[in-house]
Amino acid sequence: MTREDFIRHVEATQKPFRRFLVALCCGDSQLADDIAQESYIKGYLSSDGFRDSDKFASWIYRIGYNTFLNHRRSLKPYSGYAEAEKVSAEEKADSAFRYQALYSALDRLSPTERTSILLYYMEGYSIREISKIENVSEDAVKKHLQRGRQHLKGILSEKD
């Protein structure tokens, strides 16, 4: 893949990829930007061997997902969004707090459930495409979606 081809693909995938990462990172846009940047760098460095430009989006999402998982493994345990729920949206200029309940619920899902839910419902990927991004079987993706929906329903109904 040429440098120009790579740039063209980055421009085409940048907004949906960042949206996916922000949701995957439960609203932490700075972390999502860091993961996106690292993913694009990793992609660029290995783009010489990449041949199927029609699959660029799936390929970069897979790199982003793996980068997110590697980041998560390196973290020490944290308190999560319990503290963030106490902060009023009016106290912050960041409009991301309007999705506070959703991000909090997503944070309580496993990374595989969260990724499957986000790729399927937010990004419109098929089960087959998600299985390639997550490197699992299609049946596993279906199970992640089923469990993720059940968990989200339970978590969000707790808020009512």
C-alpha positions in Angstrom: 0.0 0.0 0.0 1.4 3.4 -0.9 1.6 6.3 1.5 -1.2 8.1 -0.4 -3.4 5.1 -0.3 -2.9 4.8 3.5 -3.7 8.5 3.9 -6.9 8.2 1.9 -8.0 5.2 4.0 -7.2 7.0 7.2 -9.3 10.0 6.1 -12.2 7.7 5.2 -12.2 5.8 8.5 -11.1 8.4 10.9 -14.4 9.6 12.3 -16.2 6.3 12.7 -13.0 4.7 14.1 -12.6 7.5 16.7 -16.4 7.2 17.6 -15.9 3.5 18.1 -12.9 4.0 20.3 -14.5 6.8 22.4 -17.4 4.4 23.1 -15.0 1.5 23.7 -13.1 3.7 26.2 -16.4 4.6 27.8 -16.2 8.3 26.9 -12.5 8.9 27.6 -11.8 10.9 24.4 -8.2 11.5 25.3 -7.5 7.8 25.7 -9.5 7.1 22.5 -7.3 9.6 20.6 -4.2 8.0 22.0 -5.3 4.5 20.9 -6.4 5.8 17.5 -3.0 7.5 16.9 -1.1 4.4 18.1 -3.3 2.2 15.9 -2.8 4.2 12.8 1.0 4.3 13.5 1.0 0.5 13.9 -1.1 0.2 10.7 1.2 2.4 8.7 4.3 0.6 9.9 2.8 -2.7 8.7 1.0 -1.4 5.6 3.7 -2.7 3.2 2.3 -6.2 3.7 -1.3 -5.2 3.5 -2.9 -5.9 0.1 -6.7 -5.9 0.4 -7.6 -2.2 0.5 -11.3 -3.1 0.6 -10.7 -4.6 4.1 -8.8 -1.6 5.5 -11.5 -0.6 7.9 -11.8 -4.1 9.4 -8.0 -4.3 9.6 -7.6 -0.9 11.4 -10.5 -1.7 13.8 -8.7 -5.0 14.7 -5.5 -3.1 15.4 -7.4 -0.6 17.5 -9.2 -3.3 19.4 -6.0 -5.1 20.2 -4.3 -1.8 21.2 -7.2 -1.1 23.5 -6.9 -4.6 25.1 -3.2 -4.2 25.5 -3.7 -0.8 27.2 -6.3 -2.3 29.5 -4.1 -5.1 30.5 -1.4 -2.6 31.5 -3.7 -0.6 33.8 -3.9 -1.0 37.5 -7.4 -1.4 38.9 -9.4 1.8 39.1 -12.7 2.8 40.7 -14.5 3.1 37.4 -17.3 5.4 36.7 -18.8 5.4 40.2 -17.1 8.7 40.9 -18.1 10.2 37.5 -21.7 9.4 38.2 -21.6 11.9 41.1 -20.5 14.8 38.8 -23.2 16.8 37.3 -23.1 17.5 33.6 -23.5 21.2 34.3 -20.3 21.2 36.2 -18.2 20.2 33.2 -17.9 21.8 29.8 -17.3 18.4 28.2 -20.5 17.3 26.5 -19.5 13.7 26.8 -21.3 13.6 30.2 -24.6 13.5 28.4 -23.8 9.9 27.7 -22.7 9.2 31.2 -25.3 6.5 31.9 -24.5 4.7 28.7 -20.7 4.9 29.2 -21.1 3.7 32.8 -23.2 0.8 31.6 -20.7 0.0 28.8 -17.9 0.1 31.4 -19.5 -2.7 33.3 -19.5 -5.0 30.3 -16.6 -7.3 29.4 -14.3 -5.9 26.7 -15.5 -8.6 24.2 -19.2 -7.8 24.9 -18.6 -4.1 24.7 -16.7 -4.4 21.4 -19.3 -6.6 19.8 -22.1 -4.3 20.9 -20.4 -1.2 19.6 -19.2 -2.7 16.3 -22.6 -4.2 15.6 -25.0 -1.5 16.7 -22.9 1.6 16.4 -20.7 0.9 13.4 -22.9 -1.5 11.5 -20.5 -4.3 11.1 -21.8 -7.8 10.3 -21.2 -10.7 12.7 -18.7 -12.2 10.2 -16.7 -9.0 10.1 -16.8 -8.7 13.9 -15.5 -12.2 14.3 -12.5 -11.3 12.1 -11.8 -8.1 14.1 -12.1 -9.9 17.5 -10.5 -13.1 16.1 -13.2 -15.3 17.5 -15.9 -17.5 15.9 -19.2 -16.1 14.6 -21.0 -18.1 17.3 -18.9 -16.4 19.9 -19.8 -13.0 18.5 -23.5 -13.9 18.6 -23.1 -15.0 22.3 -21.2 -11.7 23.1 -24.1 -9.8 21.5 -26.7 -11.8 23.4 -25.0 -11.5 26.7 -24.1 -7.8 26.1 -27.7 -6.9 25.4 -28.9 -8.8 28.5 -26.3 -7.1 30.7 -27.0 -3.6 29.3 -30.7 -4.1 29.8 -30.1 -5.1 33.4 -27.7 -2.3 34.1 -29.7 0.4 32.5 -32.9 -0.7 34.2 -31.1 -0.4 37.6 -30.9 3.3 36.9 -34.7 3.7 36.6 
